[in-house]
């Protein structure tokens, strides 16, 4: 028996929401992967701090990567296999959750690019303009 939930997202709308959620989470995953290569090498940090920072970013990126993969597989599969649409409150929560993740991806990359620009500029002001060991060469 198929239940109808008034105001629930169905079919294509649910797939679009899952896709937007996945895009936001993939952006966050890429940002977490970029920080250890684009930002951390420019900072003078003790070895243990650097290792914990890398672990933090890898694990956070992994979490968001799994969330993206789940959205890309479970959401559309549920629609294809006729799983009843979620109630309106769950769809609304999904929309807000997706918006937060899209915003988080945007501000994560804004932070990375601006902070890296500032770090490169600060490095240029020092006597040794070479990029630190392990830094991604070129550009911002």
Secondary structure, 3 states (H helix, E strand, C coil): CCCCCCCCCCHHHHHHHHHHHHHHHHHHHHHHHHHHHHCHHHCCCCHHHHHHHHHHHHHHHHHHHHHHHHHHHHHHHHHHCCCCCCCHHHHHHHHHHHHHHHHHHHHHHHHHHHHHHHHHHHHHCCCCCCCCCCCCCCCC
